[in-house]
């Protein structure tokens, strides 16, 4: 495949990935729509989650269409509209999505969500209090890690309107990039985001100066309109990945942690935490 052809193909796939899903269309075609929250650039989401959509489709015996939106707010609006049959979402979105629309938990990452603040390796900042008067890059205001770090800084005595400048980005990669370019003094991100950072010398370029309280991690959810049998197939498929060669390839290709069965009670810590804007409005 020539480079020009490859670029055209990727562009076409990106258009499909970012297209606003129409649930009535997917229903008519007996397809399911899988929504992925935009925590990484769309090209990387395509690389990580296309094999998952294909695996779901193979086990269900019907098409599974992969979709995302350009930012967290638009994705939350799609969740609010109950657009997605299956979705991979952040923990804050799970709480209101379950309570309002009855989405059911399937499987979560088998590790806690660790939110960290990183600085450049040669930065003079050594602790969280050194951030006062500095610029902290973060992902979108709605992002779970953004909310977790904001709440943690308030617990550390920060007045978020006076003590620190917050610079928002479209995703975690853009946040990290701001530290490398000097646009921000630090970045509040997820520890797992660093695993996806393609610079092989990333560990030599950053230092972690703060770790916020952990929360239950991102998870797959399913709309109750999806039949119980299909919900069971989806769960069994996700849990089988570490046990098969094809499943291990999915995890390895996406640099994903294995998943474990999720329950509603797993997200009680999120309900007890105080965040700035956990709802889609």
N, C-alpha and C positions, 0 to 999 in steps of 0.2 A: 504493500500500500504506500503510495507516494505521500509526501508531507502535506501537499495541498489537499489531497483526498482525505487524509487523516484529520486535518483541521476542519474540513467541511462536515465530516461525520461527527466529530466532537461538538461542533457548534450546533448541529441538529439535535444531538442528545441533550445538550444543555438547554435548548429551547423546550424540549419535552420535560426535562427535570424541573424547570422553573415555571412551567405552564400552570395557570390556575386550574386545579382539578374541578371537573364537573361530575358530581356524584351520580347524577341521573344518567350520564353517559356510561360510567363504569358499571352501574347496575344493569343497564340494558345489555351490555356486553358480557355480563356475568363476571366481570373483573373486579378485583379489589384494588384500592388505592393505598399505598404505603407512604406516609408523610414522614419526613426526617427534619428535625429542627436544625436551623442553619448555624451550627456551631463551628463549622469549617467552611472554607471556600467551596462553591458549588462543584468545581472540578474535582476536589478531593472527596466530597460527599458521593459523587458519581462513582469514583474508584472504590470506595469502601462499601457502599450500600447496593450497588447494582448486583453483585453476586448474591447478596442476601435476598433481594427481590426475586432473582431467578431461582434461588433455592426454595423460597416460599411457593413460587409458582409450580415448581416441579412436584413438591409434596402435596399441594392442594389440587393439582390438576386443573388449574384455571389461571389466567393472567393476573399478575400483580404488578401494577404500574407504580414506579418510583416518582415521588414528587417532593419538592421543598419550596420555600419562598425566599426572596432575597434578604429578608431581615426578620428579626424575632417578632416584631409587632404584626407583620403581615401573616406570619406563620400562626401566631396566636389567634388572629381573626379567622383563619381557616379551621383551627381547632374549635373555636366558638361556634362556627357554622356546621360543625360535625361533618366536615368534608371527608376526613380520612377514615377508612375502615380499620387500618392498622397504623400505628404511629410510633416513632421513636422520639421520646420527649424528655425534657429536663424535669427534675423532681418538683419544682414549684408549679409547673403547669399541670402535673398530674393531680394535685390536690383539688384544684377548682374544676378540672375537667371530669374527674370522677364524681364530684358532688353535684355538678350541674347537669352533666350529660350521661353519666353512668358508664363511662369508659372503664374497662376492666384491666387490671394489671396482668401482664403475662410473665415477663422476665426482666430482671434488672442486672446491671453489671455487678459481678461478684466481688465488689470492693467498694469502700465508701468514696464519695466524691470529696476529693481533697482540693481545696482552693488555696492558692499560694500567691504571694507577691514576689516577683522576681526583679532583679536589677542587673545591669551589665556587670560582668566580672570585675571590671576595674572601677566600679562605682564606689564612692566614699560612703554611701548609705549602708548602715550595718544592722539597723533594727527598725521596727515599725514607727517609733516616735520620730525617727529621722525624716519621715515623709511629710511632716508638717511644713507647709509652704512650698511643697513640691508638686509636680504634675504626675498623676497616676493614670495611666492608660487602662481601660477596661473594655470588655466587649459591650454589646448593646445594654442599655439600662434594664431591659427585661431579662437579661441572661441570669441564670441561677447563680453563677459564680460572682457576677457583679453584685447581686443582692446579698449574697453571703458575706462577701468582703465588706460591703457597706455596713452591714449590721455589726460585723466584727470590729470595724474601725470605731463605730459609735461606742461599742462596749469598751474599747481602749481609751475612750475619752475624747475622740475627735468630734468636732463640729464640722460636718461634711460641707457646709456652706461657707465656712470661713478658713478652716485649717488646711485644706487641700484642694488642688485643682483636679477635676476629673475629666479626662478626655476619652470619649466613647468611640468605639470602632464597630465595624460590621460583624466581626467574629474574633476568635481568640488569636488566629494567625496575625491579623492586622494589629492587634494589641501588642503582641510580641515584637513585631516589626518596628513599632514606634520606639521601643527601647534600643534596638540596634541602630536606628537612625538618629537617636538623640532627641527625638520629638517629645519623649516623655522620660521622666526619671525612673519610673518603675511601671510594671504591668501586673495587674491582678488577673490571674488566669487559673485554669485547671491544671493540676499536675499531669493529667493524661494528655493535655494539649501539647506538652513538651515532647511526648512520645511520638506525636505525629509531625513534629517539626523536622523538616527534611535535612537540615544542616547537621551533618554527622559530628560536627564539633560543638553542637549546641551546649553540651555540658560544660565546655570550657568558656562559653560566652555569657553565661548567666549565673547568678547566685540567687538562692531563695533566702529572703530575709524575714518572711513571716508565713505562718501556716494558720489558716482560719479553722474554726471548728468543722469537723466533717459532717456530711449529710448523706443520706441514701442517694445512690447514683441514678443516672439516666436509665430509662426503662422502655421496653416495648409495651404498648397498650393496645386494646382491641375494642371496637365499638360493639355494644350488645346486639346490634342487628346482624353481626356475623354469627352464623349458626354455631352451636356449642361444639359440634364435631370438628368444624374448621378451626375453632379456637384451640381445641386440644391438639390438633395437628400442628398448628403454629408453635405452641409451647413445646411439644415434643421435638420439633425441628430445631428450635433454638437451643434446647438443652442437649441435643445430640452433637452439636458442633465439635466439642473437644474429643468426641469418641470415634470420629470417622476421618478418613484422609481428606475428603472433600470439605468437611466442616472445619478441620484444622487449617486448611488453606484459606477459607473465608476469614477466620480469626487472624491468621498470620498476615494475609494481604491487607487487611484493614487495621493491623496493629491493635486489635480489639481484645479486651479481657473476656474470659468466659462469662457466661450468664448463669444466673440461678433463678429459680421460681420466685416471683414477686408476690407479695400480699399487700393489701391495703394498709395493714398495721405497720408495715415497714416504713411508711411515710408519715407516721405520727410525729417524729422529730421535726419535720417540715411544718406541720400544723402548729407546733409549739413555738416555732421561731418567728421573730418579728421582722418582716421585710418591708421595703419601701413600696413596692407595687407588684404584688403577686398575681393580680388578676389581669385579664386581657384588655379591660377598658382603659 
